Amino acid sequence: MVKRLARYYARVINVLVVCSANICRSRIAEVRLRAELAERSISASVSSAGTLSGRREVPPEVKELLAETDACLSELGRQVEPGDIEAA
């Protein structure tokens, strides 16, 4: 049973954080979750997207907050795509 569990948990974890526009909440959650998982040595892919169409600009306050981290995120939000959900 332990070997079976080890194989199950050896798969890559893909997390998708979703909010409306992908300019504030999901961006910050993505960065925080990625940092928390890395701190616990949990290998995972973390990304974020929004449900609204159109690429909206990230507010200056969020850019400033994220600049304090190692996050390299685009300055525009992105819309969630079917492939994102399938991969997560």
C-alpha positions in Angstrom: 0.0 0.0 0.0 2.8 2.4 0.8 4.3 1.9 -2.7 0.9 2.6 -4.3 0.6 5.8 -2.3 4.1 6.9 -3.1 3.3 6.5 -6.8 0.1 8.5 -6.4 1.8 11.3 -4.6 4.8 11.3 -6.9 2.6 12.9 -9.7 3.0 16.6 -10.3 0.4 18.7 -8.4 -1.1 21.4 -10.7 -3.1 24.1 -8.8 -5.1 26.7 -10.6 -6.3 29.7 -8.6 -9.3 31.5 -10.2 -11.0 34.8 -9.5 -12.9 37.3 -11.7 -10.2 39.3 -13.6 -6.9 37.7 -12.5 -5.5 41.1 -11.5 -5.6 41.0 -7.6 -6.9 38.0 -5.6 -5.8 35.1 -7.7 -2.4 36.7 -8.4 -1.6 37.2 -4.8 -3.0 33.8 -3.9 -0.8 32.2 -6.6 2.3 33.8 -5.2 1.5 33.0 -1.6 0.6 29.4 -2.3 3.7 28.8 -4.4 5.9 30.2 -1.6 4.1 28.1 1.1 4.4 24.9 -0.9 8.1 25.5 -1.7 8.7 26.2 2.0 7.3 22.8 2.8 9.3 21.2 0.0 6.1 20.2 -1.9 6.6 20.1 -5.6 3.7 21.8 -7.4 2.9 23.9 -10.4 0.7 26.9 -9.3 -0.9 29.3 -11.8 -3.8 31.7 -11.8 -6.5 33.0 -14.3 -9.7 34.9 -14.3 -13.2 34.2 -15.5 -13.8 37.5 -17.3 -12.8 38.0 -20.9 -10.3 40.6 -21.8 -6.9 41.2 -20.4 -7.1 43.8 -17.6 -4.1 45.6 -16.2 -2.8 44.7 -12.8 -3.3 47.7 -10.3 -0.2 49.5 -9.2 -0.7 48.4 -5.6 -0.6 44.7 -6.6 2.4 45.3 -8.8 4.2 46.9 -5.9 3.2 44.0 -3.5 4.3 41.4 -6.0 7.6 43.2 -6.8 8.6 42.4 -3.2 8.5 38.7 -4.2 10.4 36.6 -6.8 7.2 36.4 -8.8 7.6 37.0 -12.5 4.0 37.6 -13.6 2.7 39.5 -16.5 1.2 42.9 -16.1 -2.1 41.8 -17.6 -4.6 39.3 -16.2 -5.4 36.3 -18.3 -8.6 34.5 -18.9 -9.0 30.9 -17.8 -9.0 28.4 -20.7 -10.5 24.9 -20.8 -6.9 23.4 -20.9 -6.1 25.2 -17.6 -9.0 23.4 -15.8 -8.2 20.0 -17.3 -4.5 20.3 -16.2 -5.4 21.4 -12.7 
